[in-house]
Amino acid sequence: MPTDNRKMLSSGAVYLCSSILTQLVNLLLIPLYTRNLSQEQFGQYDLIISVQMLLSLMITLGVHSGMVRFFNEFENRQELRNTALTFALVWGTICIGGAWALSPLVSSFVFDAAEGSGLYIPYVVMISVFSCLNLIYSSFYSMQFKALKSSSIQFSVILSTLFFALYFFLSRDMGIVGILTAQLFSNVLVFIMLFALNLGTYRFIIKRDPIRQMLGYGSGLLLGDISAWVLSLSDRFLIKGYMNLSSVAVYSIGYKIGMLINPAFITPFMSVFTAFKFKAYKDEDGPEKIRKMFRLYNFVGWLCVLGLTLFAHVAVRLVATEEYSSAGTLVPLISFSYFLSGSLAFYSLGLHIANKMRINYLISLLAALINVACNIVLIPWLGIYGSALATVISYAVTSAVFYHYGSKYYPLGLSIFYPYKYLAIYLPAYALHAVFMRIEHSLLIEIALNVLLVAAFIACSLIFKFVSIRELTGDLLPALNRKSKNLLMEGAKSES
């Protein structure tokens, strides 16, 4: 256990640093786009990204998820990776050809005959194909706890995207097509580098048993992933239908800031936890190990939700113009919904272990239907805030249902209400901030108050015993104690 913890702590630290660096680069892209696109164009771009997310699900067919699931069940892991890569290359080529053929027929319908819309679908398909190939390499390294190699892939993609965007989008003024071109070139460049570095171990091969199991698992997730897309991204199209592209743009900025909890915490945490849970669940004390991770997830997750809530308006002023100012009030709901979505990795573990993918996607489908229904009811009433609230409601219901069914196959002894007890600390802190900001508008005083409220949140969490100092430090203190004893013994030996 101590060895596993040290490995997870070191891997988590690498993923966290990489994720923060990646997001910092991404934050440079947002003001670049918002200040050089009209609000309507930025809203259109957000819709394109939503379509890209949907198409990527059908392009990847979950092959990388299948590789992760069965990584520890095949002795020849290079062969497993090569099978995944070969399939992605073949299937991706077919998808790219289909995209160029179908684009003239569907682009005007999906994107309202916007300028350059004929290139949108082919470009997003090509981006998705090469992104999938890079993800296979990244997942392969992640499952070996090679955090530096795994995390450097995504960072390389986003960094090269920035440089290509400066040329195609800013210098050549190619608009949305310039953004997509930058994303495509960056993914292709990173894939070429990865392929060249691993050329000696690659074989063009598709093994029957590995691909059958990977696609069986991945395709079992497909309907659930599509449902998750409906849950997370279809709201843009409903907002556009009920309101306009400008509202989509404002919602998008609030969403991008709220989802910073993802790269800042959830993504690095899950990069470690995914490899950990499929290894630890077989241990006799596996449930207790996972419960400790759950308590840590809740503390740090709520800390991130509070931090994003308190600094939301400051963040909006940094990345967008004054016309996006109302986006800050969306951040608490968006960040909380992402926190709930991350907790599904714990509640659904039993279903994944038992390979009950049918139940998994049926639950996700239920959540998607609830989300659409809530959006239809709440957007006319509350506008973009109704859409954010609909996402929270959907994930809360999904958590409860996953908890019920997941516990049947692998009981963890978790409580479905455990995460919500942090509201006893979060709500007073949020209320104090909201009241104070109506009185005082100084940026420096706001930042000082926010830091004080974050410190108060940590202190109250420890006082109420929601988390312990030992859980936060992990093996750090025991390791320091062992190091001190070793030094003392070495010193005693040298004196004698």
Phi, psi and omega in degrees: 000313177303320179295316178300319182295318180295321179295319180291321180296316180293318178295317180299322179295320178295313179298321180296311180299315180296318181294320178294316178298318178299317182289328177297318176295318179297325178293336175287331180286324184299307177296330177299319180283314185293332182270351180239000172241148173291166179299322179294319179294321178294323175297320177297318178299320179296324176294322178297317178297324178296318177295320179299318179299320180292313182295326182296331178295318182282337180281317183281331182054025176066021184296325179290326176295321177296322178296319179295317183297319186255015183300319183273005183248001175237132180289318182270089185283332174297319179295322177298314179295316181297323177297316179296316180295315181297316178299316181297322178294314182292309181295323180296321177299318178297317181295320179296316177299318178295324180295316179294328181285322186269342185306315180299336183276328189245342186299315182295328180288318184282321188246017174057038176054037177293159182299128180078007185297336179296340179267347188300307185294312177302320181293315182292329176292315179297319177299317181295320181297309183288330174295321177297316179298318177294325180293327177297314177298315181298316180294323179299316178290321182299318182290345175262009182060030174267074189297321183296315179294316182297311185288332182292338181294307180295323178296320178296322179296311185289326179292315178292330175299319179301313182294318178293325179294322177300327180276301186288320184273311186273310185287312183270356175053051182268004176064217182298322178299325177295321177296314181295322178297318179298317179295320180295311181300320182293317179294320178295317181299313180295320179296317179300318179295316180296317181296319180294319180293331182252017184299325182293336181254000181268138173227135177285097187208144173231104179277138188297306184296312178300314183291325178296316181288319180296313180289327177298316178289313183294317179292332175295333178274346191300309181297323176295321179293321176296320177297321177295324176296315177301318182295322188261328192236342182292342181300333178300318182289326177289321177296318178297318181293318181277331186236254181196175181294330177297320177294323176299319181295315179297315179299320181297318179295315176299322180292317182295323178286317179298324182279004174298340174299334181293300179288332183284332183218305190296314181298309177297324179296313182289333176299324177278315187294326181299312178293323183293314188292323180285348174263320188281332188297337180281343181288156180298322179261024181304311180303321180292321177300317182288326177297322178296319177297323181295317179296320178294319178302316183294316180297307183293324179298313179293326177298319178292319178301314179296315180300316179294323178298313184290325184258014185300311184291326176296317181296319180298318180295332181284324189255348185216173181274177185299331182291350177259009190302326182290351181295335183299328182286349177277338191301315180304317181290319182293313182295323178293321179295322177293323175300316178295321180296323178294327181292343179297335179298332177277311185294329184267003185303317181302321180293322180289320179296319181275001182057037178270064184290334178297314177294320180303310183283335176292323176294317178297323177296319177301316180298320179296318179295319177297318181298313180298316180298316179294321177298316181298324181280317191272329181298313177298334183271313187243001180068220183293335177291327176296323179292319178296319178295324178299322179294318178298314180300316182297314181291327178296317178294317180300318179301316181296318182288317177298320178300316182297311185278323179297325180294337180292327186259335177206085182292126181257347182075023177277162175250133179294338182266356183305312183298330188283347180290340176292345176299333179298336177259319185295312186298314177299322179296316179296319181295316178300318179296315182296318180293315182296321183289342174284339182263315186243134183241014179284131182294318181295318179293323178298316180296318179297318178296318181298317179297320179296319180292323177295317178297321178295324178297315180297315181298316181294323178298322178286320180295317180280359178061033172290332178209153180251160178297323180297320179293327181285325183274340179061233180267009185296309181294314175303321180295320178294321178296316179297319179297319180295317179298318179299318179295321179296317180295320178295322178294320180295320180295319183293326180287326179284000000 
